[in-house]
Structures are given as structure tokens and as C-alpha cells.
Amino acid sequence: MMISQQMRLLTLLTREWLTEHDPDCIQRYGVRKIDKNIKELIDVIGTLLSYMTVTQTAHDLLVPIFIYANKFVHYFGVKYNQLSNILITSMVLTVKFWDDDCTRTNAEIARGCGLPLSTLNRMEQIFLAHLDHNLFLTPSEISLFIANCRHLDHKHKKIPRSVQRNDTFVLRMKKHFLKLVLRK
């Protein structure tokens, strides 16, 4: 999967989490701003991965990070202001599991992420407990995850671009539809 395509699919997945668990943030900030912030967050995760990993490339670890985060989000949900903590926690666990040569400590990672060490440690415990301490992924799990992300991409491509770009248009159409229904 090309990096730009991977970025698009992971952005769509993350926006889907917010649409399901924090729809007010989509209305408050708009799709374009949310997508821009998600892409910036993924870039930050990529930069942190480059700092943390020795034998793996940042690009190779993004999919496992999002698989673990997806499992977590489907269990607990997510709010817009929690995205970075969930992805950082997933990143830490992914690097520890997938890169045997990682020598960074939680203290170094927490400092680099701007988090208190106790917060990172607690988030890591909660995350691992929810995943039953099982970070093993089969090739079929990875393939299924990528296929589901591609399905999201196809779903979003069916929406006309003018509607995707203009959130207020959608809201106006909903109000108009409700007026028509209430009149009858």
C-alpha cells in the first residue's frame, strides 16, 4: 500500500471513529478541519516512530498501530480530544511488540510526547488489558483490516465531492427534509 493511500485510509478510519463516537466534533469543526488534524496527528506518530524504532520503518508499523487502536475504540469509544492519547499508546505497544531492538524507555517516550510518565503507563495498562495482552496479528487479520479500510474509502467516494466539501450543505438538506416531513 502506498504511503499516501495508507494516510487516506487511516484518516477515513479515524474520522469514522469520530462520526460514530463523537459526532458533535464533526459538526463543530467540519470534516476538512478534522481530516487535516488527523493527518497531522498521523504525521506526528510517524515522526515519533522514526525516533523510537531501530529495525522497523515507521511506514510498516502504522497498520498494526491502527489495528490495535481500532479494537480499543470499538470497545471503549473515543472522543476527539482522546485521539492522540489512544494512538500514542497504541504506538508504544506496537513498537515494543514489533521491534525487538527498541531501547527507548517509557520515560523517554512520555517526555517526547509531552505526557506525564504515570499517564502513559496507566494508558498502556488499560490498553493491554482490553487486548487481553495479545498483540499477535495474523496475516488474515491484517488483510481484513486493510480491506475494511478500503471499503470505507469506496463508501466515501460515493458521496458527491460538493457534499463532502460543504458540511453546511448537508445540515441545510437535513433541516429542509425535516420541514417537509413535519408538514405532512
ChimeraX attribute file (.defattr): number of C-alpha atoms within 10 A of each C-alpha:
attribute: neighborCount
match mode: 1-to-1
recipient: residues
	/A:1	8
	/A:2	7
	/A:3	11
	/A:4	9
	/A:5	12
	/A:6	17
	/A:7	18
	/A:8	17
	/A:9	19
	/A:10	23
	/A:11	23
	/A:12	20
	/A:13	19
	/A:14	22
	/A:15	20
	/A:16	14
	/A:17	20
	/A:18	21
	/A:19	18
	/A:20	13
	/A:21	17
	/A:22	17
	/A:23	15
	/A:24	14
	/A:25	16
	/A:26	18
	/A:27	14
	/A:28	10
	/A:29	12
	/A:30	16
	/A:31	18
	/A:32	14
	/A:33	12
	/A:34	20
	/A:35	18
	/A:36	12
	/A:37	13
	/A:38	22
	/A:39	18
	/A:40	13
	/A:41	17
	/A:42	19
	/A:43	13
	/A:44	15
	/A:45	20
	/A:46	18
	/A:47	12
	/A:48	18
	/A:49	22
	/A:50	14
	/A:51	14
	/A:52	24
	/A:53	20
	/A:54	16
	/A:55	11
	/A:56	17
	/A:57	14
	/A:58	19
	/A:59	15
	/A:60	11
	/A:61	18
	/A:62	22
	/A:63	17
	/A:64	22
	/A:65	21
	/A:66	21
	/A:67	19
	/A:68	24
	/A:69	23
	/A:70	20
	/A:71	14
	/A:72	19
	/A:73	19
	/A:74	12
	/A:75	11
	/A:76	11
	/A:77	15
	/A:78	20
	/A:79	17
	/A:80	19
	/A:81	10
	/A:82	10
	/A:83	18
	/A:84	16
	/A:85	16
	/A:86	21
	/A:87	20
	/A:88	26
	/A:89	25
	/A:90	25
	/A:91	24
	/A:92	21
	/A:93	20
	/A:94	21
	/A:95	22
	/A:96	17
	/A:97	13
	/A:98	17
	/A:99	17
	/A:100	12
	/A:101	13
	/A:102	16
	/A:103	12
	/A:104	15
	/A:105	12
	/A:106	16
	/A:107	15
	/A:108	13
	/A:109	19
	/A:110	19
	/A:111	13
	/A:112	11
	/A:113	17
	/A:114	10
	/A:115	15
	/A:116	13
	/A:117	16
	/A:118	12
	/A:119	13
	/A:120	21
	/A:121	16
	/A:122	12
	/A:123	17
	/A:124	20
	/A:125	15
	/A:126	14
	/A:127	20
	/A:128	18
	/A:129	11
	/A:130	15
	/A:131	15
	/A:132	9
	/A:133	11
	/A:134	11
	/A:135	15
	/A:136	10
	/A:137	11
	/A:138	9
	/A:139	9
	/A:140	9
	/A:141	13
	/A:142	14
	/A:143	11
	/A:144	12
	/A:145	17
	/A:146	18
	/A:147	12
	/A:148	14
	/A:149	19
	/A:150	19
	/A:151	13
	/A:152	16
	/A:153	18
	/A:154	11
	/A:155	10
	/A:156	13
	/A:157	11
	/A:158	8
	/A:159	10
	/A:160	9
	/A:161	10
	/A:162	10
	/A:163	11
	/A:164	16
	/A:165	13
	/A:166	13
	/A:167	16
	/A:168	13
	/A:169	13
	/A:170	14
	/A:171	12
	/A:172	11
	/A:173	11
	/A:174	12
	/A:175	12
	/A:176	11
	/A:177	11
	/A:178	11
	/A:179	11
	/A:180	10
	/A:181	9
	/A:182	7
	/A:183	6
	/A:184	5
